[in-house]
Amino acid sequence: MYEYAIAWEWLAFAARWFHVVTAIAWIGSSFYFIALDLGLVKRPHLPPGAYGEEWQVHGGGFYHIQKYLVAPAQMPEHLTWFKYESYFTWISGFLMLCIVYYGGADLFLIDRHVLDITPPVAIAISLASLAFGWLVYDLLCKSPLGRNTWGLMAVLYVVLVFMAWGYTQLFTGRAAFLHLGAFTATIMSANVFMIIIPNQKIVVADLIAGRTPDPKYGQIAKQRSLHNNYLTLPVIFFMLSNHYPLAFGTAFNWVIAALVFLMGVTIRHWFNTTHARKGRPTWTWIVTVILFILIMWLSTAPKLLTGETDAHATAVAPAFQQFAGDPHFPAVKQLVSTRCSMCHAAEPAYEGVVRPPKGVMLENDAEIAAHAREIYIQSGRSHAMPPGNVTDITPDERRLLVAWFESAVEGKKQ
């Protein structure tokens, strides 16, 4: 049975690798085409219907690219569609959500000090929130407000900030940030699947049938593409945030999330303006740095403003209570307290560590039992923890951790 934990860890690694590869492909193509679109130049010699052209050099050769806002007079024999990068990024991300947060809902998704719910209820809320996000966003885009691009984006920002706050009222801080990223990524991928690609197919079908394509389909697709452009960087931040408790493990985490969306706008504005050859607005970087410094301050603000220590008692699900009752546990508790808890504590004692890594605290029986599988994988089966073996954990001590976990698992089966 304990082999299941190792197999599950490798499955999570494979899914994460898959997700990173597909995300690189999607984000890379998205950034490239945004830069290409903004850099197009109108010239007199362009063919009928062509909006602009761009000359580029890469890999020892030159590329001559022309863009048609509707379609060329004659359909080319081969047409490359950029869609599967988006689809597989979302699919692999959802797979990660299932493996880590649904499979480990008691530990990673639910915080019973925030909302005392069962794993099935938490998973149902998670799934419903992703569908809710797309429905609300799509309705706003199709409403009269959708004709005002910047007004629409302002309203969408309010929706995103509300969801940032809402997720922190439902899940752990780590899960809240992850869900905010998934919420935003679902909108982005659904834009491709539900709007951008279907609209392009309508244009292609009209062209093949000899009809004049309606320009509105391209205009709608371009608006959705613009939204995706400004949402990309915040999504990356939220996906990386689960490694940095200073981002999600604070009372003001939803405010941090709100500022991250603003940083995504300022950074992309610099690139968009530069690619459009409209100058280099350095003020955007100044604003970004100020926002980031504010985020850094907010990560420690609870102590300054409220006197809170941000201590967090881990709620233990019944499935983990078996580990505290195992005969090996007293020795394991002593081992963890001497080798691990100087960092994994509400107030870390190790120099340079200001928050428990990944928000994991190992100061009492409940917390140690709740993180049994992570201890087994990180310090028993592998030497990942402690980093660089700074606390000099011995091979015998690692074997003790392995024996404890496997004994508890085997004991449950009997």
C-alpha angles and dihedrals in degrees: 000000000000089000085069090068091055093046090048091051091053091046089054090049092050092049091048091050090049090049094050093048094049092043091053089051094048098042092042094053091042093052091045095052093044089053091045093049093049092047097053115126125208113226132176096240096060118125118257111286095017114131100194146325140227133200116211136176125212139145094011096306143085126244125203111198128185128186128212116198092208111009140299120267090254128034113241119237093240125038122183116214121204104207113099092071088063096042096050093044089059094042093050091045091052089049089055090049090053095046099045107025104026095036091046098032095140091057108028107023107035126061106183090197087063101037125350103219136139123254094253091053092047092050091048090052090049094052093043092051092055092051090044091054094055094044094051093044094048092048091051092050092050094045123090087266088066090073089067103067098191095039088052091050090052091054091046089053090056089051091051093049090049090051090048089056093041095053091053088057091055111035144023115291090251092051091045092059092043090051092048088056091047091047091054095041090052090056091048096048093043088053088060096042100039104031119009101047096038090050091050090050090053090054092048092048092050091050093050090048091052095249125133107250118236110246091216092080092060092045092053092047091049092053091052090047089053090054091050089051093059095041098053101083096048090051090055090049092053092047091053095041095082087076093055117060090185086073101047104018099077136089089244097051093121090054089051089052091051091053091048090061089053091051088053089057096047094048095046090046090060093051094043093050092046094048090049088055091238096129135275110283100206090179088077091066091048090053091046093053091048091050091049092050088051089052090051090052093048090055089068099026097104090071092047098044105031107015090239119147094208089234110168125196111211115233111227122216119217089249090069099043091085090074096062090054097052116111090238092057100091090056091043091051090053090048094050093047091055100037106029117018096073085077102021096063138102087249106029115213096198112104114255095016111109099166131031108266110263088354091285115147123188104182103119143025093268095052094045092049092047091055097042095121093048091049090049094050099037101040106015110040093025135027095232091117133087092030109247086355088272092167093051099239108188130226089248090054091051089051088052090056091050092048091048096052096042092045092052092048093048090046091057091054092054 
